[in-house]
């Protein structure tokens, strides 16, 4: 999607340092963190929101990535947040999961 900031980051149109990357997703630090550690896990395929996920393996792969990121970052206590829709706080129309840890 040409106007999606996450797609632009993935395509190297916007510079960003990846915290994690595999064949299905990547992770970056949130630019406006709401916790000491605030990492976004983003699928490489553009999916607007959780409501549009047709492939349950995508969600499994994202949760597997979260486990790997947490191990790498030394995160033990955390919460996850998925916003779906502008009314729920979703700012970017590309599915992503927030990892928040103090």
KADARA-V139336 format. One record per backbone hydrogen bond with DSSP energy under -0.5 kcal/mol. CO is the residue of the C=O (numbers start at 1). NH is the residue of the N-H. E is the energy in kcal/mol with one decimal. If there is no record, write none. Layout:
CO/NH/E
CO/NH/E
This chain:
1/4/-1.2
4/8/-2.3
5/9/-2.2
6/10/-2.5
7/11/-2.3
8/13/-2.7
8/14/-1.2
9/12/-1.5
16/18/-0.6
17/29/-0.5
20/27/-2.6
24/44/-3.0
24/45/-0.5
25/22/-2.5
26/42/-3.3
27/19/-3.0
27/20/-1.2
28/40/-3.3
30/33/-0.6
37/101/-2.5
38/30/-3.1
39/99/-3.1
40/28/-1.8
40/42/-0.6
41/97/-2.3
42/26/-2.5
45/47/-0.7
47/95/-3.8
49/52/-1.7
50/53/-1.4
52/54/-0.5
54/56/-0.7
55/58/-1.5
55/59/-0.8
56/60/-2.1
57/61/-2.9
58/62/-2.0
59/63/-2.4
60/64/-2.5
61/65/-2.2
62/66/-2.1
63/67/-1.9
64/68/-1.9
65/69/-2.9
66/70/-2.8
67/71/-2.0
68/72/-2.5
69/73/-2.8
70/74/-0.8
70/75/-2.5
71/74/-0.6
74/76/-0.6
76/78/-0.5
79/100/-2.6
81/98/-2.9
85/88/-1.2
85/90/-2.2
86/89/-1.5
89/91/-0.6
92/94/-2.5
95/43/-0.7
97/41/-2.8
98/81/-1.6
98/100/-0.6
99/39/-2.1
100/79/-2.2
101/37/-3.1
